[in-house]
Amino acid sequence: MNGHDDTREFADMRLTRRSFIKGCTMAAAALGLADSMIPQLVAAATAPRRPPVVWLHFQECTGCSESLLRASHPDLGRLILDLISLDYHETVMAAAGHQAEEVLHDTINKHDGKFICVVEGAIPTKDGGIYCKIGGRTAMDILAEVAPRSAAVVAIGSCAAFGGIQAARPNPTGAVGVRDLVHGKPILNIPGCPPNPVAFLGTVLHYLTFSRLPATDNLGRPLFAYGRKIHDHCERRAHFDEGRFAEQFGGEGHRQSYCLYKVGCKGPATYSNCPAVRFNDVNQWPVSAGHGCIGCTEPAFWDTMTPFYERLPEIKLPVGQGTVTTAESVGRKIMGVTAAAIGLHAAAGVTRRLLKGTAKTDEIREEE
Amino acid sequence: MAYEFEKRRAFGALYRITHWVFAASCLLLTITGYYIYEPWFTTMLEKGTADFTVANMRFLHFLAGYFFTGAVICRFYLWFFGNRQERITDALPVTKRNLGNFWGAILNYLYIRFHTPRLGHNALAGTTYLLTFLISMVMIVSGFYMLFPESATWQVWGTNLFASQATSRFVHFILMYYYIFFAMVHIYIAVWNDVMFGEGLVSAIISGSKFLHVKRPKAD
C-alpha cells in the first residue's frame, strides 16, 4: 500500500474496472472455478439484468450485513451492490416507515417469482411469533408472504439458517431458521457468525453465471464454501498430527502457535473454508490469531459447541497423543530398556569374572 | 570326508536380541520410510476418512527408529565389552589372524578355496558390519535431525553434517538402499554358509551355538 490513499478509495463509491475484475477473480477462486471461467463470470456480472433482492431482517444483530458491506476491502461490498438490485434492505435503504413498506410491496408484485429473498436473522414462532414485529406484522407473517413469491431464498448467517443464538436453549421465543418455515422453494444456507462475504458473493455470481444455485450439502450449505472441515485445511494441523498442543491460553504451546484443539477448538467438527479464504482481507481468521474455532457454521452451535474452551470429545488423535509426542515418550522408554540391557550384560560379566576369576572365559578357550 | 561336529557357544543373548531388533526395525523402517517417501495409499482415500495413514506410518517409522538406535548403542557396547566373537578385535582385518581370515573369506566366497569356518564372524563380515555401523550413525543423525527440526542439539549435528533438512532427507532416503542391499546379501550368504558347511549358522543367531568342525576325522 505504498503511497496508496485509502481514504480516497473508501470515499469514492464507484467500482473501478480493476477492482471489479479482482472481485470476480476472488469469487471464481472461492467457487473453485478455473481461471478460464473468469470471463464468463465477468460477462454475467456486467449483463444489464440485475436480480432484484429483498433483504429481510428478523431476530439478528445486523452483523452479517455489516461484514458484507463494510468489508475492509471495499471492492467486495461494492461489487455485491453492483451485481444485485437491492430493492429492500431496512438497514441501508433511504426510505423509512410506510414508504419502505410500499417498496417491499411493489417489489414482490413487480418481480413476482423472480426476485431473490435474502433472510438475515431467526424467526420467532412462540406465542404467534409476537417477539419480532416490523411495521406491526410478525416476522412469521412477513416471511410467509415474501418467501413463496421469490425465486429462491438465501438464508445468510447462522440465525437465518439454523436459528442461531436466539434458538439456543431454552429458546424463549421459539426461534427457528428459514428452512423450518419455508417449503417448496430452493433454500440456500450461508451460515457463519458472520459468514464470509466471499461465500455470499460466490453464490450470487454462480447464480448469475449459471442461472442456478450452487451445489449444496444436506444442510443446504454451498459445497464450495462449506465442503470441507476447518481441521483438514488448518495451518496448525501438523501440530495436531504430531501431538503439539497449546495446553492453556498464554502458555508455552500457545506462544509456539501449536494446535488449539485442547483449548477448545471446534475445527474438527466444523465445515467452512475459513482457513483458505480468511477474513477482512488481512489474511487473518480466529485460529491464526490464537483462538480456537467455535463452530459457528454448524446448526445449534451455541448448544452443541459449548463450552467453547473445552476440547471436543471423541476426536481421534494419531496414535493416542500424536506421532512425535508419543514416539518421543516411547523412545525414552526404549532408551531406558537399552541402558538396562547393557547394565544387565555388564553386571553378568562382572559377576562371572568374580566367581570364576580373571582367567580366560569359556569362549576364548574354545576358540584356541 | 566325514567330520565330527562339536556344539560351541558363539553369541550371547544381548547380541542375538539386537540382531533380531535390527531385522525387524530395518524391515519396518524401509516399508514405512518408503511410504513416507511415496504415500500412495492416502491419495485414494483422501476424503471422508478419519484414518491417519501417513501419521501412523510416520509414527511406526519413529518407533522403529528408536528401537534401531537402541540396538546400535548395544552393538557399540558389545564391540568393547562383548564376548570374543562379539568384539571389534575379532571383526576388523587389523591383526595377523584377521587379515588371513579376511583374505580366506574372499577366496571362500569366490569358490577358489573353502576355508574352515571359525566360531565368530569372518573378518570380511566384521568389516561390513563396521561400514553398516557408520552408515547407521548417518541414518540416526539425519533421522533425529528431521524428527526434531527445532531442537538446538540436533540442529548442530544436522546442519554440520548435511547443511539442510532437504539434504538430510535426501541422504536418509538414498542410504535406505544400502540396507535393502545389505539384507539381500546378508541373507544369501548366511544360507549359503549353512548349506556349504553345515555349521548351523542360521540357527546360531537364534540359539547362540554353532557346530564347529572337529579337526580329527571320525574313527570309523
Boltz contact constraints between the chains, C-beta under 6 A:
constraints:
  - contact:
      token1: [A, 241]
      token2: [B, 55]
      max_distance: 6.0
  - contact:
      token1: [A, 316]
      token2: [B, 50]
      max_distance: 6.0
  - contact:
      token1: [A, 318]
      token2: [B, 52]
      max_distance: 6.0
  - contact:
      token1: [A, 318]
      token2: [B, 55]
      max_distance: 6.0
  - contact:
      token1: [A, 319]
      token2: [B, 59]
      max_distance: 6.0
  - contact:
      token1: [A, 323]
      token2: [B, 55]
      max_distance: 6.0
  - contact:
      token1: [A, 323]
      token2: [B, 58]
      max_distance: 6.0
  - contact:
      token1: [A, 323]
      token2: [B, 59]
      max_distance: 6.0
  - contact:
      token1: [A, 327]
      token2: [B, 59]
      max_distance: 6.0
  - contact:
      token1: [A, 327]
      token2: [B, 62]
      max_distance: 6.0
  - contact:
      token1: [A, 327]
      token2: [B, 63]
      max_distance: 6.0
  - contact:
      token1: [A, 330]
      token2: [B, 63]
      max_distance: 6.0
  - contact:
      token1: [A, 331]
      token2: [B, 66]
      max_distance: 6.0
  - contact:
      token1: [A, 334]
      token2: [B, 66]
      max_distance: 6.0
  - contact:
      token1: [A, 334]
      token2: [B, 67]
      max_distance: 6.0
  - contact:
      token1: [A, 334]
      token2: [B, 70]
      max_distance: 6.0
  - contact:
      token1: [A, 338]
      token2: [B, 70]
      max_distance: 6.0
  - contact:
      token1: [A, 338]
      token2: [B, 73]
      max_distance: 6.0
  - contact:
      token1: [A, 341]
      token2: [B, 14]
      max_distance: 6.0
  - contact:
      token1: [A, 342]
      token2: [B, 77]
      max_distance: 6.0
  - contact:
      token1: [A, 345]
      token2: [B, 14]
      max_distance: 6.0
  - contact:
      token1: [A, 363]
      token2: [B, 83]
      max_distance: 6.0
  - contact:
      token1: [A, 363]
      token2: [B, 84]
      max_distance: 6.0
  - contact:
      token1: [A, 364]
      token2: [B, 84]
      max_distance: 6.0
  - contact:
      token1: [A, 366]
      token2: [B, 8]
      max_distance: 6.0
  - contact:
      token1: [A, 367]
      token2: [B, 119]
      max_distance: 6.0
